[in-house]
Amino acid sequence: MSGANRIGSMVTSKRSPDLFSGVRTLVSGKKKRYTEDGFDLDLTYITPRIIAMGFPSSGAAGLYRNPMPEVKRFFNTKHPDHYKIFNLCAEKTYDISKDFPRVEVYPFYDHNASPLLMIGAFCKDAAEFLDEHPENVIGIHCKAGKGRTGLMISALLLHLGLASNADEALQMFAKERTYNSKGVTIPSQIRYVYYYDQILRQSENTITFPTLRITHVRLITIPNFDPAIAGGGCDPYIVVKCMVPQTNFNVPAREILIYDQYKFGYPKVKKEYPHNHVAELDFSSLNLLIKGDVKLLLKDYDTVGGHDNMCHMWFNTNFITKNILVFEKQVIDRAVKDTAQRNFSHQFKIEVYLEHVEEDLDLRLDSAENGGHSSSDDSLDGDAEGD
């Protein structure tokens, strides 16, 4: 359908459809849009029964994102009485009873991985609805319908047997959702698709969250975040968080702040220059325990202004079999996007040294007493493609 015909079929108000259609297309970027039968939506059929889309928006946001009335019209026209919407946004919601007859919320924050157990709960929920009737379809969205949506849809493709492995699931989503085959781009989100693939291959699909102790972190090559007048390099320190195990997946997971090297004051944060090549952060004298879903952030101390969030990664202790985790640049959130090597050398990597311990880390503690808070505080600027 030509652009002129598509625009002409959408004239439903006094607003200029030409203007806002162009804005929405611009906001969509490389994502494919549904432009048939008078619709123009940031929405894609990944399979005939699994739909990825951007957030259904009202008010001013509806001018540049999917307008809520048009999304409702699409589902009520194309799949009347046979659809269910899954909202993955922790930061955005809408009136369930007013907007859609069936909505489930599996919320987690932009630019972050989902809690591991939430993936299985979502896949079971979605699969059960699809099994209820052959005409049933599901619409899944986060904010932009790409990162978080891609993580969950890729896991669902594995769950339903529509993809044979994580690579195939991720590629299938990327091919159907985007023009440039760049679907899920944040390494931690990709990692959790691989985790779910491994779970499905286990005979009993059992998940255990062993407690481990971080003894040492090594940086191979020094990130460059300080100005040249200060010699470049950075003053690196780590922050470690763990997710609180959930029983209700319809609310965002809480996090417990396990350790903040800067606030704790040990080991002392020190300047690392680019010529050092290696930075050693020794935690062997601490009882730095982790369990389950773990977020390790690498930050840069600055004497003036706020500290820099240099990079981070999510991982889960269920899948750690050795005493060292090696994260190369291409599997570290945010660092992977620095293709120009402005902040991170192509040789950059983070090595995390661990010990298995008998002690069990209790993550049921009250969030306020342990500094727990949401991942929204740690969103990294410059990752607009993540969602």
C-alpha positions as CSV (number, residue, x, y, z in Angstrom):
1,M,0.0,0.0,0.0
2,S,1.4,3.4,-0.9
3,G,2.1,6.0,1.7
4,A,-0.6,8.3,0.3
5,N,-3.3,5.6,0.4
6,R,-2.3,4.5,3.9
7,I,-2.5,8.1,5.2
8,G,-5.8,8.6,3.4
9,S,-7.4,5.5,5.0
10,M,-6.5,6.8,8.5
11,V,-8.3,10.2,8.4
12,T,-10.4,10.0,11.5
13,S,-9.9,13.4,13.1
14,K,-9.0,17.0,12.3
15,R,-5.3,16.4,13.2
16,S,-3.0,16.0,10.3
17,P,-2.5,12.2,9.8
18,D,0.4,13.0,7.4
19,L,2.4,14.7,10.2
20,F,1.8,12.1,13.0
21,S,2.2,9.1,10.8
22,G,5.6,10.4,9.8
23,V,6.6,11.0,13.4
24,R,5.5,7.5,14.4
25,T,7.5,6.0,11.6
26,L,10.5,8.0,12.7
27,V,10.2,6.8,16.3
28,S,9.9,3.2,15.2
29,G,13.3,3.4,13.6
30,K,14.3,0.0,12.0
31,K,11.3,-1.8,13.5
32,K,8.7,-3.1,11.1
33,R,5.2,-1.6,11.2
34,Y,1.8,-3.1,10.4
35,T,0.5,-1.0,7.5
36,E,-2.4,-3.0,6.1
37,D,-6.2,-2.5,6.1
38,G,-6.0,1.1,7.2
39,F,-3.7,0.5,10.2
40,D,-0.3,2.1,10.7
41,L,1.1,0.6,14.0
42,D,4.4,-0.2,15.5
43,L,3.4,-3.9,15.5
44,T,4.7,-7.1,13.9
45,Y,3.5,-10.7,13.7
46,I,6.5,-12.8,14.8
47,T,4.3,-15.8,14.1
48,P,0.7,-15.8,13.1
49,R,-0.3,-16.0,16.8
50,I,2.5,-14.1,18.5
51,I,2.5,-10.3,18.1
52,A,5.2,-7.8,19.2
53,M,4.3,-4.2,19.5
54,G,5.2,-0.8,21.0
55,F,3.4,0.5,24.1
56,P,-0.3,1.4,23.5
57,S,-0.3,5.0,24.5
58,S,-2.8,7.7,25.3
59,G,-2.6,11.5,25.3
60,A,0.5,13.2,23.9
61,A,2.5,9.9,23.8
62,G,-0.1,8.5,21.4
63,L,0.9,11.1,18.8
64,Y,4.3,9.5,18.4
65,R,3.8,5.9,19.7
66,N,0.9,3.4,19.1
67,P,-2.4,5.2,19.8
68,M,-4.4,3.2,22.3
69,P,-7.7,3.5,20.3
70,E,-5.9,2.1,17.2
71,V,-4.4,-0.8,19.0
72,K,-7.8,-1.7,20.5
73,R,-9.3,-1.4,17.0
74,F,-6.7,-3.6,15.5
75,F,-7.2,-6.5,18.0
76,N,-11.0,-6.1,18.0
77,T,-11.0,-6.2,14.2
78,K,-8.4,-8.8,13.5
79,H,-8.8,-11.1,16.5
80,P,-12.1,-10.4,18.2
81,D,-12.6,-12.2,21.6
82,H,-9.4,-14.2,20.9
83,Y,-6.5,-12.0,22.2
84,K,-4.6,-11.4,25.4
85,I,-2.1,-8.6,26.0
86,F,1.1,-8.9,28.0
87,N,2.6,-5.7,29.3
88,L,6.3,-6.0,30.3
89,C,6.8,-2.4,31.4
90,A,7.7,-1.8,35.0
91,E,7.5,2.0,34.4
92,K,4.3,2.1,32.4
93,T,0.8,0.7,32.9
94,Y,-2.8,1.3,31.9
95,D,-6.3,0.6,33.2
96,I,-6.8,-3.1,32.5
97,S,-10.6,-3.1,32.7
98,K,-11.0,-0.1,30.5
99,D,-8.6,-0.8,27.7
100,F,-8.4,-4.6,27.1
101,P,-10.5,-7.5,28.3
102,R,-7.5,-9.7,29.1
103,V,-4.1,-8.3,30.3
104,E,-1.3,-9.8,32.2
105,V,1.7,-7.8,33.5
106,Y,5.2,-9.3,33.8
107,P,7.1,-6.1,34.6
108,F,10.8,-5.5,34.6
109,Y,12.9,-2.4,33.9
110,D,14.2,-1.1,30.6
111,H,17.8,-2.1,29.7
112,N,17.7,-4.9,32.2
113,A,17.2,-8.7,32.2
114,S,14.0,-10.3,33.5
115,P,14.2,-12.3,36.7
116,L,14.9,-15.8,35.6
117,L,11.9,-17.3,37.2
118,M,9.6,-14.7,35.6
119,I,10.5,-16.0,32.1
120,G,9.1,-19.5,32.9
121,A,6.0,-18.0,34.5
122,F,5.3,-15.8,31.4
123,C,5.9,-18.7,29.0
124,K,3.5,-21.0,30.8
125,D,0.8,-18.2,31.0
126,A,1.2,-17.4,27.3
127,A,1.3,-21.1,26.2
128,E,-1.9,-21.9,28.2
129,F,-3.8,-19.1,26.6
130,L,-2.7,-20.2,23.1
131,D,-3.7,-23.7,23.9
132,E,-7.3,-22.7,24.9
133,H,-8.4,-22.0,21.3
134,P,-6.6,-22.3,17.9
135,E,-7.6,-18.7,17.0
136,N,-6.1,-17.2,20.2
137,V,-3.3,-14.8,19.8
138,I,-1.1,-12.8,22.2
139,G,0.2,-9.3,21.9
140,I,3.4,-8.6,23.8
141,H,4.9,-5.2,24.5
142,C,7.3,-3.2,26.5
143,K,8.0,0.5,25.7
144,A,9.4,0.1,22.2
145,G,8.6,-3.6,21.7
146,K,12.1,-4.8,21.0
147,G,14.5,-5.5,23.9
148,R,12.3,-6.8,26.8
149,T,9.7,-8.0,24.3
150,G,12.3,-9.8,22.3
151,L,13.7,-11.5,25.3
152,M,10.3,-12.9,26.3
153,I,9.2,-13.8,22.8
154,S,12.5,-15.6,22.1
155,A,12.0,-17.6,25.3
156,L,8.4,-18.3,24.3
157,L,9.5,-19.6,20.8
158,L,11.8,-22.0,22.6
159,H,9.1,-23.0,25.1
160,L,6.6,-23.7,22.3
161,G,9.2,-25.7,20.2
162,L,9.1,-23.1,17.4
163,A,12.8,-22.6,17.6
164,S,15.4,-25.3,18.3
165,N,17.9,-23.2,20.2
166,A,18.5,-19.7,21.6
167,D,20.3,-18.5,18.5
168,E,17.4,-19.5,16.2
169,A,14.9,-17.9,18.5
170,L,16.7,-14.6,18.7
171,Q,17.3,-14.6,15.0
172,M,13.7,-15.4,14.3
173,F,12.5,-12.5,16.4
174,A,15.1,-10.1,14.9
175,K,14.2,-11.0,11.3
176,E,10.4,-10.6,11.8
177,R,10.6,-7.5,14.1
178,T,13.2,-5.4,12.3
179,Y,14.5,-4.5,8.9
180,N,18.2,-4.7,9.9
181,S,17.9,-8.0,11.9
182,K,18.9,-6.3,15.1
183,G,16.3,-7.4,17.6
184,V,17.6,-8.0,21.1
185,T,20.9,-6.1,21.4
186,I,21.5,-5.9,25.1
187,P,23.9,-8.7,26.1
188,S,22.2,-9.5,29.5
189,Q,18.8,-9.9,27.8
190,I,20.4,-12.2,25.3
191,R,22.2,-14.1,28.1
192,Y,18.8,-14.9,29.8
193,V,17.4,-16.3,26.5
194,Y,20.4,-18.7,26.5
195,Y,19.7,-19.5,30.2
196,Y,16.1,-20.4,29.4
197,D,17.2,-22.6,26.6
198,Q,19.5,-24.5,29.0
199,I,16.6,-24.9,31.5
200,L,14.4,-26.4,28.8
201,R,17.1,-28.9,27.9
202,Q,17.3,-30.2,31.5
203,S,15.3,-33.3,32.2
204,E,13.5,-31.9,35.2
205,N,13.7,-28.1,34.4
206,T,14.9,-27.5,37.9
207,I,16.5,-24.3,39.0
208,T,18.7,-23.9,42.0
209,F,20.2,-20.6,43.2
210,P,23.5,-21.5,44.9
211,T,25.3,-18.9,47.0
212,L,28.8,-17.9,45.8
213,R,31.4,-15.5,47.2
214,I,33.1,-12.9,45.0
215,T,36.8,-12.8,45.9
216,H,38.3,-10.7,43.1
217,V,37.4,-8.7,40.0
218,R,40.0,-8.0,37.3
219,L,39.6,-5.4,34.5
220,I,41.6,-6.2,31.4
221,T,42.4,-2.8,29.8
222,I,41.3,0.3,31.6
223,P,38.0,2.1,30.6
224,N,38.6,5.7,29.6
225,F,36.1,8.0,31.3
226,D,38.3,10.7,32.9
227,P,39.3,13.7,30.8
228,A,42.7,13.8,29.1
229,I,43.8,16.6,31.5
230,A,43.5,14.1,34.3
231,G,45.4,11.5,32.5
232,G,42.4,9.6,31.1
233,G,41.5,6.2,32.6
234,C,39.0,6.0,35.4
235,D,38.6,5.4,39.2
236,P,36.7,2.1,39.0
237,Y,34.6,0.5,41.7
238,I,31.8,-2.1,41.7
239,V,28.3,-2.2,43.0
240,V,26.6,-5.6,43.4
241,K,22.8,-6.2,43.7
242,C,20.7,-9.3,43.9
243,M,17.0,-9.7,43.0
244,V,14.6,-10.8,45.8
245,P,12.9,-14.1,44.8
246,Q,9.3,-13.5,43.7
247,T,6.1,-15.2,44.4
248,N,4.0,-12.6,42.5
249,F,5.4,-11.9,39.0
250,N,2.8,-9.2,38.3
251,V,4.9,-6.6,40.2
252,P,8.5,-5.5,39.5
253,A,11.2,-7.5,41.3
254,R,12.8,-5.8,44.3
255,E,16.6,-5.7,44.5
256,I,18.8,-5.8,47.5
257,L,22.0,-3.7,47.5
258,I,24.6,-6.3,48.5
259,Y,27.7,-4.2,48.2
260,D,28.8,-0.7,47.1
261,Q,32.6,-0.4,47.1
262,Y,32.6,3.4,47.2
263,K,30.1,3.6,50.1
264,F,31.6,0.7,52.0
265,G,35.1,2.3,51.6
266,Y,37.0,-1.0,51.1
267,P,39.0,-1.7,49.1
268,K,39.7,2.0,48.6
269,V,38.8,3.3,45.2
270,K,41.9,4.3,43.3
271,K,42.9,5.9,40.0
272,E,43.7,3.6,37.1
273,Y,45.6,5.0,34.1
274,P,45.2,3.5,30.6
275,H,48.9,2.4,30.5
276,N,48.2,0.2,33.6
277,H,46.4,-2.3,31.3
278,V,45.0,-4.3,34.2
279,A,43.1,-3.2,37.3
280,E,42.8,-5.6,40.3
281,L,39.9,-5.2,42.7
282,D,40.5,-7.6,45.6
283,F,37.6,-8.6,47.8
284,S,39.1,-11.7,49.3
285,S,38.9,-10.3,52.9
286,L,35.2,-9.6,52.5
287,N,32.3,-12.0,52.7
288,L,30.8,-10.7,49.5
289,L,28.0,-13.2,48.8
290,I,25.7,-13.4,45.8
291,K,22.8,-15.6,44.9
292,G,20.3,-16.0,42.0
293,D,19.9,-13.0,39.7
294,V,22.9,-10.8,40.1
295,K,23.7,-7.4,38.7
296,L,27.3,-6.3,38.8
297,L,27.8,-2.6,37.9
298,L,31.2,-1.0,37.1
299,K,31.3,2.7,38.1
300,D,33.8,5.5,37.8
301,Y,34.3,7.8,40.8
302,D,34.3,11.5,40.0
303,T,35.3,14.2,42.4
304,V,33.0,16.7,40.5
305,G,29.5,15.8,39.4
306,G,27.9,12.3,39.6
307,H,29.8,9.1,39.2
308,D,29.7,7.5,35.8
309,N,27.8,4.2,35.2
310,M,30.4,2.7,32.9
311,C,28.8,-0.7,32.2
312,H,27.0,-3.6,33.9
313,M,25.9,-7.2,33.4
314,W,23.2,-9.5,34.8
315,F,24.0,-13.2,35.4
316,N,22.5,-16.0,37.4
317,T,24.4,-18.3,39.9
318,N,22.4,-21.3,38.7
319,F,24.6,-21.5,35.6
320,I,28.0,-21.0,37.2
321,T,30.1,-24.2,37.2
322,K,33.6,-22.7,37.4
323,N,35.4,-20.4,39.8
324,I,35.7,-17.6,37.2
325,L,33.3,-15.8,35.0
326,V,34.9,-14.0,32.0
327,F,32.8,-11.2,30.3
328,E,34.4,-10.0,27.1
329,K,33.4,-6.6,25.7
330,Q,30.7,-8.0,23.4
331,V,28.8,-9.5,26.2
332,I,28.9,-6.5,28.6
333,D,25.9,-4.1,28.6
334,R,26.8,-0.7,27.2
335,A,30.4,-1.5,26.6
336,V,29.3,-3.5,23.6
337,K,27.9,-0.4,21.9
338,D,31.3,1.4,22.1
339,T,32.4,0.3,18.6
340,A,34.5,3.4,18.2
341,Q,36.5,2.4,21.3
342,R,36.0,5.8,22.9
343,N,35.6,4.4,26.4
344,F,36.4,0.7,26.0
345,S,39.2,-1.0,24.1
346,H,38.1,-3.9,21.9
347,Q,40.3,-6.0,24.2
348,F,38.3,-5.0,27.3
349,K,37.0,-7.7,29.5
350,I,35.9,-8.3,33.1
351,E,37.0,-11.4,35.1
352,V,35.0,-12.2,38.2
353,Y,36.6,-14.7,40.6
354,L,34.2,-16.8,42.8
355,E,34.1,-19.4,45.5
356,H,31.3,-21.8,46.2
357,V,30.3,-21.6,49.9
358,E,28.0,-23.6,52.2
359,E,26.5,-20.5,53.6
360,D,23.1,-19.5,52.1
361,L,22.5,-15.9,51.4
362,D,19.1,-14.8,52.7
363,L,17.5,-12.5,50.2
364,R,14.1,-12.2,52.0
365,L,15.3,-9.3,54.0
366,D,13.4,-6.0,54.0
367,S,14.4,-3.9,51.0
368,A,14.7,-0.7,52.9
369,E,17.1,-2.2,55.5
370,N,19.4,-3.4,52.8
371,G,19.3,-0.6,50.3
372,G,17.1,-2.5,47.8
373,H,15.6,-0.5,45.0
374,S,14.6,-0.8,41.4
375,S,16.9,-1.0,38.4
376,S,15.4,2.2,37.1
377,D,18.0,4.0,39.1
378,D,20.8,2.4,37.1
379,S,19.5,2.9,33.6
380,L,22.4,3.6,31.3
381,D,22.2,6.6,29.0
382,G,22.8,5.9,25.3
383,D,21.0,2.5,25.2
384,A,18.0,3.7,23.4
385,E,17.8,0.6,21.3
386,G,17.6,-1.6,24.3
387,D,13.8,-1.7,24.6
